Amino acid sequence: MSQEIRNLEPKVLWNQFANLNAVPRPSKKEERVIAFMKDFGNQLGLETFEDDIRNVIIRKPATPGMENRKPVVLQGHLDMVHQKNAATVFDFDTQGIDMYVDGDWVRARGTTLGADNGLGVAAIMAILESKDIPHPAIEALFTIDEETGMTGALNLKGGILQGQILLNLDTEEDDEIDIGCAGGIDVTATAEYDEEPTPEGSVGYTITVKGLNGGHSGMDIHKGLGNANKIMNRLLFDGFDNFGLQIASIQGGSLRNAIPRESVAQVIIAEVYDEAFVFDMQQIVNDIKSELQSTEPNLVIDFEKMKSVPAKVMPSIAQFYFVRAMYTAHNGVYRMSADFDNLVETSNNIAKVVLGNGQLSVQCLTRSSVESAKMDLANALRSAFELMGCEVEFSGSYPGWTPNAKSEILDVLTSIYEKQNNEKAKVVACHAGLECGILGANYPEMDMISFGPTIHGAHSPDERASIASAQKFWKFLVEILASIPVK
C-alpha cells in the first residue's frame, strides 16, 4: 500500500481507507472484512456484534455534553464491486487494492478502487476511533452484500437499531444531498438448446468488443455509454441475416450493476462468404464507432480468424430467436422522471450474456423510483425472452426510497452546507440503489439522509476518488455530528 495515500489529508480518513482496502471484500465473500470490522470495534472497547445476516454493528456512547442529542446511525456497506481490465493480473480474493495518487484523484492500478462505499466506511471508522470529535450516541451499521442483492439491508430486523437519525454515506457527488433513490429487480432469462455440428467448409472468428468505459448501471445509465452486449448482438444479428453466421459461444459483461465493458464471441461462417463478411462487418464497426465517438472514443472491435473452428454451434432457428430477443430487449433509460429535473425514473442494464455448450443466460438489472414502472419494464423484458422460449426469473427485488422534503435532518444538512461552502446544496433523488428505502421498511420513523464525497467511474477500473472532495466531505460530516438536534 503506497504511503502517499496515508499521507493525504485528512489522515484519519485516508489511513482507515488504506486499512480497509488491504482486506479483500467482494460481495458474497465478506468473511474477512466482517472479521476485520469486528476486530476493529473490539480493539476500541466498543460494543460490537453481528446480526443474523452478518451485518456488523458497533455502538459508541455520546461524547460529554452531547448526551441529550438524538442518537445517530452511521451507515455504509462493506462489500465492493470487483472489476478489472482484461490485461490486469489481479486476484480480488487474495490481494488488497493497489492505490496511487493522480493529481487530485486516488485511483487503483487496473481495478476498481472500492471508494464505493469504502470511503464512507472509513469515515465511520474514523469517527468511532476519534477522541476529540463531538457527537451524539452512535450506532455504526456496516451492511453486507449491497452491490449484488442488498441482502444485508433486506434482512436487518426491526428493533436492533436504537438511532433516530440515519446518515447513509454512500452517494458520489459532494454537492448533493440525497433524499430518495430507485428500487431494483434482477431479471434473468435462461434457456437450453441442442447444439449441432459445425458445417463442413466453415471458418471461425473470435469477435471482441472492448475499450468501453463501463460504469455504474444506475448513476451512469443516462450518459449514452456503449453496452458491450448490445454492440455484440448488433454484429451477430447482421452476420446471421446476411451470411448465415452461427454462434459457438458468447461471454459478455460480468456484474448486474456494472455497464458491460467487454464481450467476446466465437462464431463460424461458410468459407465462401469470408471476404464479404469481413468487409460488411467493417462497415458496421465504422458505423458503431461513429455513433459512439463522443462517449466511447476508446472502443475497439476486433475480428480474429481462428486457427481451428469450434466443433459445435447454436442451431440457426434458436439463433434467429435469440438475436431478435436481444435486439428487442430494452437497454438504457426507459423513462425520465416527471417530478425531478434530469433524474432517470426507469432503466435497464443488460449486464451479462453467457452462451455456449447448449446453455444460454441473459442477466439484467432493472431500476425505477416508481414500483409499478419497475415491474412494467421487467415484464417487457420477460415478454421479449419468453417469446424465444426462455424461462424468466424475477429475483432480488428491493424498494425505492420515497423522498421526504420535510425531513428535520435535511434542514440541518442544507444549513451547514451553505454555511461551509457559500452556496446551496443540490437536494436530489438518485437513480442508484441506496439502502435507505430498504432499512426504512423496518424503521419507518427513522429520519434518513444520504451524502458522500465525489467518486467518478464507480463499478469500473476507472473508479477514482477526489482528494479535495474527501476533505470537504469530512469537514461536513464532523459539523453535522456536532449539530444533531436534541431528543
N, C-alpha and C positions, 0 to 999 in steps of 0.2 A: 504494500500500500504506500503510495507516494506521500512523503512527508509534507509536500506542498499543500495537500488537501487539509491536513491537520493544522497548518499554519494560517488558514483562512479565517477571517472574522465573520461572525462570532465563533471563536474557537470552541465554545461549549457545544454549539450545534454541529459543526463540521467534524469534531472528534467523535461525537456519538454516531454520526452518519458513517464515518470511516469504520468504526467498530461494527456497526450493523452490516455494512456491505462486505465485511470479511466473512460473513456467515451465509452459506448457500440457503436460499429461501424460495424455491419455486412453489407455485400454487400446488396444493395437494401433497406436498412433501415438506411441511413446515416443522417437522420434529426438531431439527437443530435450532431453528430460530425461536421456537417455543421454549426450549431448554435454556437458550441464551437469555431470553427475556425474563424468565423466572429466576434465573441466577442473578440477573441484574437487580431485580426487586428485592430478592432476599439479601444480597450483599449490602443494600441500603438499609436493611432492617425494617422494610415496609411490608404491610400485609399484602401477600402475593398468592394468587391461586388461579387455577384453570376452571372454566365451567365445563359442562357436559360435552360440548362440541370442541373444546380445547382452545377457545379464546382465552387470552391471558388478561387478568385484571389486577392492577396494583393500586392500592389506596394510600394516600398521603394526607395527614391532617393539615388543617389550615395553619398558616403562619400566624404569629401573635398579632392580635388586632383585627384579624380577618375572619374570626370565628362566626360572626353574625351574617356573613355573606352567603348567598345561595351556593350550595355545593355544585361543582362543575365536573362533567365527564369530558376528558380529553380523548379523542378517538382517532385511530388510524389503523391501517391494515398491514399485517406483517409480510404478506407474500408479494412477489414482484413478477412481472411478465418477463419471460425468457425468450429473447430474440437475438440472433447474431447474424452477421454477414456470412455468406456461404463460404468465403475464403478464410474466415476466422476459426482458428483451432482453440476451442474453449469448452470446458466441461462444467456446466452450471451446477451439477450435483456435487462437485468437489471443490470448485475454485471460488474464491472471493472475487468481486468485481474489480477490474484493473482500471483505476480512475486517473485522470490527469486534468490539468488546468489549461484552458484555451481562451486567453483573454478574460472576458467576464464570465466565461462558462466553465462548468465542470462537466466533463464527458467521460465515457468509458471507451476502451480500445476495442472496437468492433462488436460490441454487445450493448444491450440495454443497460442503463445506468442504475435503475432502481430508485431514482429520486421520487418516482411514483410508487409507493407512498412513503419511501424511506426517509425523506426529509421531514415529513410530518411526524413519523415515528421518532426520529432523532430529536425533534423539538420537544416532544413529550418526555423523552428520557432526560433531556437536559433540565426540564422543569422539575422532574422527580428528584434529580440529583442536587438541585440548587439549594443553597443555604441562605441566599440573600435576595430572593425574588418573592415579593408579597403575593399571596394567592389564597383563595378560599380552600376548603376541603376539596381534594381532587380524587377522582377515580380515573385512572388511565385504562382505557379499554383498547386492547390490541386484538383485532379480529383476524381470523384466518380465511384464506381462500376467497378473497374478494374478487380477484381477477377472473376466476373461472367458474363462478357459481354463487357467490355471495353467501356461502353456506354458514360462515361464522355468524354473520348478522342475522340470517334467516332462522338460525337455531338458538339465538340468545333468548333465554326465557325471561319473562316478566318477573319483577321482584328482586332481581340480583343487583341492579344498579340503584343507587340512592340519590344520584345527582338530579338537579332540577334544570340544568342548562347543559346542552351538549355542543362542544366545539369540534367539528369534524375538520381535520387539517389535510384535506385531500383534493383541493382544487389547484389549478395550474396557471392562473393569471393573477398577479399580485394586486391588481387594481379592481378586482371583482370580489363581491361578497355574494355567495350563492344561497338562495332560499328555496330552491326546488331543483328537481332533476328528473330524467326519464327513467321509466321502468324498462325491462327487457325480457326476452324469451328466446331460448335456443330452439331452432327449427332444424331437424336432421332428417335428411332423405336417404334411404338405403335401398339397394336392390341387388339381386343376383342375376347373372346371365351365364349362358353356356358359351364358353369360348370356342372358336373354330380355328382350324389350322391356317396358317398364313399361306395364301395362294402362291403357286409357283410363279417365278418371274417378277417377284416383288423386290423393292429396295426399301431400306429402312432409314428413317431420320429421327434424330433427337432434336426436339424443338425446346428452346429455353427462353423464357421471359424473365428478365432480371433487371436490377438497377432502379426499380421503383422506390419511391420514398417510404411507402407504408405509413403507419401511424396508428393513432387511437381511433377505433371504429365509431366512437361517439364524438369526441372533440374535433376530429379531423374529417368527418364524413362529408362535410359541406364544401371541402376545398377543391373538388374536382380532380382528386388524385386517381391514378390508374389502379385498377384491381387486376392482379395478375391472372386470376381465374377467368374473369370476363374477357380479358385480352386473348388468353389462350383459346377460349371457346370460339372466339371470332375467327381465329386462324383455322381451327379444326372444322368449323362449320363450312367455311369456304372450300377447304381442301376436300371435304367429304362430298359436297354438292358438285364440284367441278371435276374432281379427279378420282373419286371413289376412295379417298383416304380412309384407312381403318386404324383405330386406336389400339395399341397394345397396353399402354399404361399412362396414367397421369398422377403427378404428385404436386399439388398446388396449395400454397398457404400453410399456416400452422395453427395459430390460436384464433378462437372465435372473435376476440375483441381487438385483434390486430388486422388492419387492412393488408391483404396479402401482397407481398413484395415480389415473390418468385413463383414460377410454375415450370415444371419440366414434363414433357410428354414424349413418349416413344410411339412412332406411327409408321405405317407402311403405305406405299402406293405401287401401282404397276410400273415397272421399269420404263414402259413405253411413254409414260407421262412425266418422266423425271425432269427433263429440261423445262417443259411448260409449267410444271408445278413450282419449281424454284423461281421462275420468272414471275408467275402470278403471286406467289407469297411475298416476294419483294415489293410488289406494288401495294399490297395490303399493309405490310410493315411500314412503308413510307407514309401511307395514309394515317395509320395509328400514331406514328411519331409526330406527324404534322398536327394532328388533333390535340396531342398532349404536350406539345413543345414548351408551353409556358409552365405547366405544373410538373412535368416529368422529363426534364432535359437529359437525364442520365439513363433513360430507358434503353435497354439492349434486348433485341430479339434475334436469336441465333438459330440457324438450321445446320446441323452437322450430320453428314451421311454416316450411317452405322456400318461397321465392318461386317457384321452379320445381322440378318433380320431376326426380329422376335419370332418365336415358334408359333405363338397363338395370338389372336386378336379378338376384339369385340365384333360380334356379327353386325352386318350392315343395318338390319332392321332395328336392333337395340340402339345402335349408334344414332340412327335417324331421330329417334325419340329423345335420346339423351342431349344431343347438341341443341335441339329445339327447346327442350325444357330449360336448359341453361341459358339460352338466349331470352326466353320468356321471363325467367325469374328476376325479380327486381333487385337491383343493387344500387346503393347510394340513397340520397334524400328522396323520400316519398311525399312528404308534405312539410311545409314550413308552418310555424305557429302563427295563429291568428291573434294571439294575445300578447306575445312578446316579440319585439323587433329583432330580426336576424337570428332567431332561435329555430333550430330544426325541431319539428314536432315528432316526426316518424321517419325511420330509416331502416335499411337492411344492409348487412355486410355478408356477402358470400365469401366466407372466410377460408374454408378448406375443402378441397376436392381430391379424393383418392379413388383411383380406378385401376383395376388390374386383377388377374387371377380369378375372374368371374365375380368380383365384388365391386360395388360402387357405393361411395358415401359422399354426400354433399352436406356440409355443416354451415349454418347461418346463425347470425345473431341479429334479431330484430329488436329495435328500441322505439319507445314512444313515451311522451309525457301524458298521453291520453290512452287509458287502458283499452277502450273499445277500438281505437285506431291501431294499437299494437296487435290485437287479435285479428283485425281486418287484414292487415298486411301479412301476418303469419298464415292466415287461411288462403291468401292469394298465392303464397309460395307453396303451401301444401297442395293446392289445386294444380299448379304447374307440374309438380313432380309426381303427383298421383296419376296424372294423365299419361305419364310414361311408364307407369307400373310400379313406382317406388312405394315403399312404406314410409310414412312420415310421422315422426315423433316430436311432440312439443315437450320441453323439459326446462327446468331451471328458471321458471317464471318468477319475477320479482316486481314489486310495485314501484311506481314513481313516488316522488316526494312533492306533495302539494304545497305551493308557496304560501307563507303566512306573512303578509305585508305588515301586520300589526305586532310583530314579534318585539318583545322588550329588549332582548339581546341584540336584535338588529339595530335598534336605536343607539345602543351603546357603541357598536362597531362603526356605524356610519359617522357618529360624532368624533370618535377617536381618529378614524382615518382622515377625516377632513382637517382636524387639528394638526396631525402629523405631516400631512402632505399638501396642504393648501389647495386641495381640490376634492370634489366629491367622489366617493367610490361608486363603481357601477354595481347596482343591485340587480342580480340576474338569476335566471334559472339556466341550467346547463343540460346538454343532450347526453352527457356521460351518465353512467350509473353510480350514484353515491349511496352509501349505506344508510343515510338518514331516514329515508322513507320506510325502509325495512325495519330499522330499530324503532321507529315511531309507532309501528303496529302494536308493540307490546309496552311502549312507554308513551302513550298519546298525549300526556300532559307535559312532556319534556320540551322545552324551548330549544330549537336546533338551528344551527348556522354552520356554514362551511366556507373556509378560506384557505389560502396557501401561497407559497412562493411561485414565481414564474418558472415553469418547466415546459420546454418545447420538445416535440418529437417523441412523446411518451409512447411506449409499446413498440418502438423501433430502435435499431442500433444508432440512430441519430439523436436519441434522447439526450438532453442537456439541461442543466440547471443553472440559472443566473446567480452569480455570487452577490451582486448588488441587491438583487431581489431577496435573497436569503437574509441579508442584513435588515432590509425593510420589514420582512415577514416576522423576524424575531422581535424587533422593536415593537411591532404591532401586537403580537401575542402577549408580550410581557405587560404592556399597558392595559390590554383587555382584562387580564387576570387581576390586575390591581383595581379595576373599575367594575367588578361584578356587583350587581345590585344586592342590597340587603334582603334577607329572607322575608 
